[in-house]
Amino acid sequence: MRIDVPRRRPVGIRLTPLIDVVFILLVFFMLASSFMDWRGFRLDLPAADATPDADVDPLVVRVLGDGGYRLGGVDLAAEELVERVRAARDGSDQRPVVIQAAPDAPVQAMVRALDRLHGGGIEGASLAGDPG
């Protein structure tokens, strides 16, 4: 006796549930990830025809290639930058602060110096390139 078994159609893979799972995973990782706290700071660029005041000697903070700082020939850490700049200014807000970066200095070190000076109440710091 012969028994006829109906042939089964080949089952295809449905993509709709797979796309749903990928979308749910995408939403989960987007909501679960931590984002950096982006803070902006104001940077005033001088006009093209601006000339520095010859009567006032600027206070130069040098950013070294290893990310350290130098003020008046003395190496210092980022934590003591604001106190040293205040002490060098002698309570006078007339002396401008110039952050001068070495060619191999990391950008993060320059931004950290600007951020610390601004956070310490020292306004008007400007950036300059290393003359050589």
C-alpha positions in Angstrom: 0.0 0.0 0.0 1.3 3.3 -0.9 0.7 6.4 1.3 0.8 9.7 -0.3 2.5 12.3 1.8 1.8 15.9 0.7 4.9 17.8 -0.3 5.8 20.7 2.0 6.6 24.0 0.5 10.0 25.3 1.3 9.8 27.7 4.2 11.4 31.1 3.4 12.9 33.3 6.1 10.8 36.2 7.0 12.6 39.5 7.4 10.0 41.5 9.1 10.6 40.0 12.6 14.3 40.3 12.1 14.0 44.0 11.2 11.8 44.6 14.3 14.4 43.0 16.5 17.3 45.1 15.0 15.2 48.3 15.4 14.5 47.5 19.1 18.2 46.8 19.7 19.1 50.1 18.0 16.6 52.0 20.2 17.9 50.2 23.3 21.5 51.0 22.7 20.8 54.6 21.8 18.9 55.1 25.1 21.3 53.1 27.2 24.5 54.8 26.0 26.0 57.7 27.9 26.8 60.8 26.0 29.5 63.3 26.9 28.6 66.5 28.5 29.5 69.0 25.8 30.2 72.4 27.1 31.0 75.4 24.9 33.2 78.3 25.7 33.4 81.7 24.1 36.4 82.4 22.0 36.8 86.0 20.8 39.0 86.3 17.8 40.8 89.6 17.2 40.1 91.7 14.2 42.4 91.4 11.3 43.7 95.0 11.8 44.0 94.7 15.6 47.3 95.4 17.1 48.4 94.5 20.6 48.8 97.2 23.2 52.5 97.9 23.4 52.3 99.3 26.9 51.0 96.1 28.5 53.2 93.0 28.6 51.0 89.9 28.1 51.1 87.0 30.4 52.2 83.9 28.3 51.1 80.4 29.2 52.9 77.9 27.1 51.3 74.5 26.3 54.1 72.0 26.0 54.2 69.0 23.7 53.5 66.5 26.5 50.3 68.4 27.6 51.9 70.3 30.5 52.0 74.0 31.0 54.8 76.6 31.5 54.3 80.1 33.0 57.3 82.4 33.3 59.8 79.5 32.8 58.2 77.4 35.5 56.5 74.1 34.7 53.1 73.7 36.3 50.2 71.3 36.4 46.7 72.1 35.1 45.3 72.3 38.7 47.6 75.2 39.7 47.2 77.1 36.4 44.5 79.5 37.6 46.3 80.3 40.9 49.6 81.0 39.2 48.0 83.3 36.6 46.2 85.2 39.3 49.4 85.6 41.2 51.3 86.7 38.1 48.6 89.3 37.3 49.0 90.9 40.8 45.2 91.6 41.1 45.3 93.6 37.9 42.8 92.6 35.2 44.6 94.8 32.6 47.3 92.2 31.8 46.1 90.0 29.0 46.6 86.2 29.1 48.0 84.5 25.9 48.0 80.8 25.6 50.8 79.8 23.3 50.9 76.2 22.0 53.8 74.3 20.8 53.4 72.7 17.4 53.1 69.2 18.9 50.9 70.2 21.8 47.6 68.4 22.1 44.5 70.4 21.4 42.8 69.0 24.5 45.5 70.7 26.6 44.8 74.1 25.0 41.0 73.6 25.6 41.6 72.5 29.2 43.7 75.7 29.8 41.0 77.9 28.3 38.3 76.1 30.3 40.2 76.3 33.6 41.0 80.0 33.1 37.4 80.8 32.2 36.1 78.7 35.2 38.5 80.5 37.5 37.1 83.9 36.5 40.0 84.9 34.2 38.3 86.4 31.1 39.9 87.4 27.8 42.4 84.7 27.3 43.6 84.4 23.7 45.4 81.7 21.6 48.6 82.2 19.8 50.9 79.9 17.9 54.5 79.0 19.0 56.9 81.3 17.2 59.5 78.7 17.0 
